[in-house]
Amino acid sequence: MLQYAIKIALTATLIVAIAEISKRHSGVAALIAALPVTSLMAFVWLYADTGRAEAVAELSGQIFWLVIPSLVLFITLPVLIRWGWGFWPSLLTACGLTSVAYLVLLPPLRRLGVML
């Protein structure tokens, strides 16, 4: 139970830190958020829990392929906001389009044996 509390505390601290830094320096916050810190933390937690480097390699490979459809969010959100859409409609639309991108990409990745 302590291990989960530590994981949650470290992960939450990272997210809050990025949000706070972005209030003053959006570029620095973007750089930190763009780093694969979440993935790195997931790799460390997975390896610490299982001791299986192969599981980390599999997760890393799958993350690589799923970054591609996630880019839809980062392209769509600023465009919609700049077109005058409100934040919430822009965010919901960008999330919806990103979900569609995942749904479109997952079947071919499964056929290629990349995703389970």
N, C-alpha and C positions, 0 to 999 in steps of 0.2 A: 504494500500500500504506500509506503514511503517513496518507493521508486516512481510510482505514478504521480505522486504529489510533486516530486522534483521535476519530472517531465513537464507537467502542466505549468508549474511556476516558471521554468526556463522559457518555454514556448510562449506563454502569455507575456512575459517580460520583453521578449523580442518584438512581439507585435505592438505592444504599447510604446516601446522605445521608438519604433519606426513612425508610429502615428505622431508622437510628440516631436520628433526631429522634423517631420514634414511641416509642422506649423512654422518653423523658422527657416529651414533649408530644404526645400522640396527636392532639389537635385541630390543632396546627400542621402535623404530618405529613400529616393528612388534607387540610388546605387545600392544601398543596403538591402532594400526589398528585392532588387533584381538578382542579387547574389543568391545562389541556390542554398541559402542557409536552412530553409525548411527541409529541403531534401537531405542536406548534410546531417541535420538533427535526426531525421528519420533513419538514415543509414546507421548512425551511431546507436540509436535506440534499438533498431532491429538487430544489429550485431551484438549489442550488449545482452539482449534478451535470448538470442538463439545461438550465438557463436558461429553462425553460418555465413561466411563471406559470399558464398554462391547466392544466397538469398538477397544479399545487398546488391550483387551484380545484376540479378534479375530485376529487382526494383529499379535500379538505376537505368537499365535499358528501357524499361516500360515508361519511366518518367520522360526520357528523351522523346519518345514518340508522342506522348501526350502534351508536350510543350507546344507542338505545332498547332493544334486546335485552340489552345489557350491564348494564342496570339490574337485571335479574333476579338477577345475582350479588350485587349490593350490598343487595338486599332479602332474598334467601334465606339468605345466609351468617350474618348476625347472628341471624336468627330461629331457625335450626337450632341454633346454639350456645346461645342462650338457652333453648331447649327441652331442653338437656342433652345434645345430640349432641356427640361429640368433635370436635376441630378437623378432623382428616383426613376423617372421613366427611362432615362439614358442607361442607368445601371441595370434595370430589369431587362431592357431590350438587349443590351450587350451580353448579359448572362444568358438570355434565351438564345441568341445567335451563337454563343459559345457552346451551349448545350447541343444545338443542331450540328455544329462542326464536330463535336465529339461523336455524336450518333452517326454521322457520315463517315468518319475515319475509322471507327472501331471495327466494323465488319471486315474491311480489307486487311486491317492489322491482324485480326483473328485468323483470316484465311492464310495469311503469310506466316502464322505461328508466332507473331511478335507478342500478342496479348492473349491472355487466357479467356 
